[in-house]
Amino acid sequence: MYDRYLNTSNEYNKFNCMVNKILNGENVNYSTSWLKKIIYKSYQNNRLQSWQYDHLIGRLEEIELF
């Protein structure tokens, strides 16, 4: 159980960093739609927990509104 938590935590932190770069206006070479697809694939492969997925997608949707 701990290994799964550690793996999802690492995956979440990686994606959260990518979302933060977009929010900070940094020049990134990926789009929000691409990032959403990759996050969804990670969730499907059990590399993200449901709350982590919901949080990341919610933040990306907020970005797309602006």
PATILO-659710 format. One line per field, with one value per residue: residue in one letter; residue number from 1; y, z, x of N, C-alpha, C, O, CB in turn. Coordinates in steps of 0.001 Angstrom, whole numbers, plus 524288, in hexadecimal, padded with zeros to 5 digits. Each point is the difference from the previous one (the first is absolute). Glycine has a CB too. Layout:
residues N
r = [A_...]
k = [NUM_...]
n_yy = [Y_...]
n_zz = [Z_...]
n_xx = [X_...]
ca_yy = [Y_...]
ca_zz = [Z_...]
ca_xx = [X_...]
c_yy = [Y_...]
c_zz = [Z_...]
c_xx = [X_...]
o_yy = [Y_...]
o_zz = [Z_...]
o_xx = [X_...]
cb_yy = [Y_...]
cb_zz = [Z_...]
cb_xx = [X_...]
end
This chain:
residues 66
r = [M_Y_D_R_Y_L_N_T_S_N_E_Y_N_K_F_N_C_M_V_N_K_I_L_N_G_E_N_V_N_Y_S_T_S_W_L_K_K_I_I_Y_K_S_Y_Q_N_N_R_L_Q_S_W_Q_Y_D_H_L_I_G_R_L_E_E_I_E_L_F]
k = [1_2_3_4_5_6_7_8_9_10_11_12_13_14_15_16_17_18_19_20_21_22_23_24_25_26_27_28_29_30_31_32_33_34_35_36_37_38_39_40_41_42_43_44_45_46_47_48_49_50_51_52_53_54_55_56_57_58_59_60_61_62_63_64_65_66]
n_yy = [7FB55_804DD_7FD92_8067B_809D7_80054_80017_8095E_80707_7FF9E_8031E_80A30_804DB_7FF68_80683_808CD_80369_80180_807A6_80785_80207_8041C_8078C_805D4_80365_7F4B6_802BF_7F449_7FBFA_7FEB5_80562_800B2_7F6E8_7FAC5_8001B_7F9E0_7F697_7FE9E_7FF95_7F6BB_7F8C0_80121_7FC57_7F5A3_7FC91_800C7_80BE7_8050F_7FB9A_801AD_8091F_80007_80148_80974_806AD_7FF88_802F4_80A1D_804E9_7FE4C_805FF_80A3F_8006D_8001E_80A9E_8065D]
n_zz = [80000_7FE5D_7F3BC_7FE55_80601_7F8FA_7F55B_802E9_803F4_7F50E_7F9EE_8069F_7FDDF_7F3AC_7FFD1_8080E_7F832_7F6C1_80679_802C8_7F405_7FE1A_809AD_7FBDC_7F432_7FE9F_7F3E3_802B2_7F52E_80562_7FAE0_80B65_7F746_803B9_80BBB_7FDC9_7FB0C_809C9_8084C_7F9E9_80057_80C50_80181_7F96D_80785_80BDF_7FD6F_8072F_80B48_7F90F_8051B_7F63A_7F7D3_80592_80021_7F420_7FBF6_8072E_7FB0B_7F45F_80209_80426_7F542_7F972_805EC_7FAF8]
n_xx = [8033D_80B44_80020_7F5B3_8048B_80A03_7F9C1_7F8BF_809BB_80561_7F5C9_7FDF0_80AF5_7FEE7_7F5B7_80385_80936_7F7D4_7F8AA_80972_8028A_7F475_80070_80A47_7FA37_807D2_80067_7F897_80465_7F2AE_7F601_7FC20_7FF46_80AB9_7FC6F_7F561_8065C_80738_7F6CA_7FA63_80A0D_800DE_7F453_801BA_80974_7F8A0_80739_7F5B6_7FBC2_7F5FE_806AB_80814_7F6FC_7FAEF_80A3D_80251_7F4E4_7FF19_809FF_7FC18_7F549_8062B_80625_7F593_7FB8E_80A03]
ca_yy = [804AB_80492_800A5_80273_8057E_802A4_80086_803E5_8050A_801C7_80147_804BC_80462_8012C_802C2_804E1_80397_801A3_80390_804DD_802F1_8029D_8041B_8042A_8029A_7FE6D_7FE36_7FA48_7FDE8_7FC6F_802AE_7FDEC_7FB6B_7FBA5_7FEA1_7FD4D_7FAAC_7FD0C_7FF35_7FC11_7FAE9_7FE73_7FE73_7FAEC_7FC0E_7FFDA_802DC_80473_7FEFD_80311_80577_8028D_800E4_8042A_804F4_801BD_80150_804C0_80471_800DF_80242_8057B_802B3_80065_803F3_80537]
ca_zz = [80000_80053_7FAEB_7FC74_8018E_7FE7D_7FA51_7FE62_801E9_7FC56_7FB17_80110_8008D_7FACB_7FD12_802B0_7FE75_7FAA6_80050_8025D_7FC09_7FCB0_8032C_800D8_7FB10_7FDC0_7FA9D_7FFE6_7FAC0_8000D_80098_8042E_7FE13_7FFFE_80573_801E2_7FDDD_802B3_8055D_7FFB9_7FF2D_804FA_80374_7FE18_80146_805BC_801E7_802F3_802EC_7FDD1_801C6_7FD5A_7FAAA_80030_80140_7FB84_7FBAE_80193_7FF5B_7FA68_7FDE8_80195_7FC78_7FAD8_8002A_7FF7F]
ca_xx = [7FCC3_80365_80286_7FC3D_7FF95_804D7_7FFF5_7FC25_801E7_8040C_7FD69_7FCF9_803AA_80208_7FBF6_7FECA_8042F_7FEE3_7FB81_801E8_802EF_7FC27_7FD91_803D9_80109_80501_7FFC6_80056_7FF21_7FB92_7FAFC_7FCB4_7FD25_803AC_800FB_7FB50_80013_80418_7FE2B_7FBD7_8027A_8025D_7FBAA_7FE1C_803F5_80067_8048D_7FDEC_7FB37_7FBAF_80021_80461_7FE25_7FC11_80290_8031F_7FC85_7FD3D_8038C_800B9_7FB2B_8000D_803A0_7FD9E_7FBDD_8025B]
c_yy = [804F3_80106_802B1_805C6_8030F_800D7_80422_80569_80243_801C1_80525_804C6_801AC_80331_8053B_80426_8021A_803E5_80542_8034E_802F1_80491_804A7_802D7_7FEA4_7FE00_7FA19_7FE0D_7FBC9_80318_7FD9B_7FB30_7FB32_7FE19_7FD23_7FA56_7FC9A_7FED8_7FBCA_7FA8A_7FE01_7FE2D_7FAA9_7FB99_7FFA8_80280_8050B_7FE3B_803AB_805B3_802FD_80162_80490_80555_80227_801B1_804FB_804DA_8013D_80275_805C0_80331_800E6_80415_80578_80050]
c_zz = [80000_7FABF_7FC20_8014E_7FE3A_7FA1C_7FE31_801C3_7FC51_7FAE0_80098_80044_7FABC_7FCE7_8027B_7FEAB_7FA84_7FFE3_80237_7FC17_7FC61_802F9_800C8_7FAFD_7FD92_7FA71_7FFE2_7FA8A_7FFF3_80105_80488_7FE20_7FFD2_8058D_80253_7FE1E_802E3_805A1_80016_7FF39_80508_803D7_7FE61_80173_805D9_8021D_802BA_802F3_7FDF8_801BB_7FD54_7FA6A_7FFE1_800E9_7FB4D_7FB71_8013A_7FF4A_7FA44_7FD89_80186_7FC5B_7FAB8_7FFCE_7FF16_7FB3D]
c_xx = [8036F_802A9_7FC63_7FF6D_804CA_80022_7FC25_801AB_80414_7FD8D_7FCF8_80394_8023A_7FBFE_7FEA8_80416_7FEF9_7FB72_801BA_80301_7FC4A_7FD8F_803A2_8016D_80535_7FF25_800E3_7FEB5_7FBBD_7FB07_7FCE8_7FD0D_8038A_800EB_7FB59_7FFED_803F1_7FE5C_7FBC4_80247_80286_7FBD6_7FDE6_803BC_80117_804F7_7FE7A_7FB27_7FBC3_80029_8046C_7FE71_7FC2A_80277_80301_7FC90_7FCF9_80359_800D7_7FB24_7FF8D_8038C_7FD70_7FBAB_80224_80322]
o_yy = [803C5_80480_8035F_80342_8045B_80431_80329_803DE_804A6_80409_8035E_80410_804A9_80402_803CD_80499_804A3_803DA_8041B_804CB_8047A_80446_80476_803A2_802C4_7FE0D_7FE2C_8029E_7FC38_8041B_7FBBD_7FC5B_7FBB4_7FB4B_7FC4F_7FC7A_7FB81_7FBB0_7FCB3_7FC43_7FB5A_7FC38_7FCB5_7FB9C_7FDAC_7FE77_802C5_7FCD1_803EA_8037C_804AB_80448_8038A_803D9_8049D_80412_80343_80406_80492_80351_80321_80461_80434_801F8_80383_80414]
o_zz = [7FD3A_7FE69_7FD04_7FC79_7FE05_7FE30_7FC9D_7FD5E_7FEC8_7FDD9_7FC93_7FDB7_7FF04_7FDB1_7FD3C_7FF6F_7FEFE_7FD20_7FE1A_80010_7FE93_7FDDF_80043_8000F_7FC8D_7FEAF_8007A_7FD06_7FD0C_80281_801DA_80309_80149_800FA_80301_802F9_80145_801F1_8037E_8026C_80132_802DE_80358_800FC_801A0_8041B_80215_7FE10_7FD77_7FCDC_7FEF7_7FE1B_7FCCA_7FD8E_7FEB8_7FDA0_7FC8E_7FE2E_7FE84_7FC8C_7FCF3_7FE80_7FDB8_7FBCE_7FE56_7FEE3]
o_xx = [7FEE6_8009B_801AF_7FFC6_7FF87_80182_80149_7FEE4_7FFDB_8017E_80030_7FED2_800AC_80153_7FEFB_7FEB5_800CD_80026_7FE5D_7FF97_80105_7FF69_7FE39_80325_801E4_7FBCE_8046C_7FD47_80056_80014_8013B_7FF34_7FE46_8000E_800B5_7FEA1_7FEDD_800DF_7FFEA_7FE2F_7FFB4_800C5_7FEF3_7FE4E_803E2_801F9_80356_7FCF7_8012D_7FEEE_7FF82_8011A_80087_7FE7A_7FF8E_800F5_7FF34_7FE19_80035_8006E_7FDFF_7FEB1_80085_7FEB7_7FD2B_8024B]
cb_yy = [7F742_7F9BA_7F4A7_7F434_7F90E_7F7C9_7F384_7F566_7F886_7F5D7_7F2FC_7F696_7F832_7F3AF_7F3A0_7F662_7F682_7F376_7F43F_7F6B3_7F4E2_7F344_7F4B2_7F74E_80444_7FFB3_80A9E_7FCD9_805C1_7F477_8065B_80CA3_80A31_80833_80B73_80C0D_807FE_80883_80CB3_80A7E_80700_80A28_80CC6_808F1_803DE_7F97B_7F95E_809A7_7F927_7F46A_7F89E_7F6C6_7F2EC_7F5B3_7F888_7F5E4_7F33A_7F6B6_7F917_7F512_7F40E_7F8F3_7F7BC_7F4B3_7F6D2_7FCF7]
cb_zz = [8078E_80B29_804B4_80288_809B6_80978_802AB_80316_80A67_80643_80121_80729_809F5_80274_7FFE1_807E0_806B9_7FF8B_8031C_8088C_801D7_7FD55_80440_80766_8069E_80A4D_7FC33_80C88_800D4_800A4_7F479_800C6_7F96D_7F6E8_7FDE2_7FD11_7F5FA_7F859_7FEC5_7F9E5_7F569_7FBA6_7FE26_7F7A0_7F5A8_7FBA3_7F6B9_7FB4F_80A95_802FA_809B5_80781_8011F_805D0_80AA1_8052C_80119_8082E_809DA_8032E_80382_80AE2_806E5_802C4_807CD_80A7E]
cb_xx = [7F9F9_800DA_803A8_7FB71_7FB04_8032C_80145_7FA05_7FE5B_804FA_7FF21_7FA84_8018F_80410_7FD7D_7FCF2_8059D_80328_7FB7D_800DE_80637_7FEC1_7FC84_80050_7F89F_807B8_7FECB_80047_80906_805A1_7FEAA_7FFE3_7FBE8_8043A_8052B_7FC7A_7FE7D_80600_80236_7FBB7_801E3_80685_7FEB3_7FD37_80010_7F8CC_801DE_80696_803ED_7FBB9_7FCB7_8055C_800B6_7FB13_80126_8062A_80008_7FCD2_80432_805BD_7FDA4_7FF9B_80724_8037A_7FDDB_7FDE6]
end
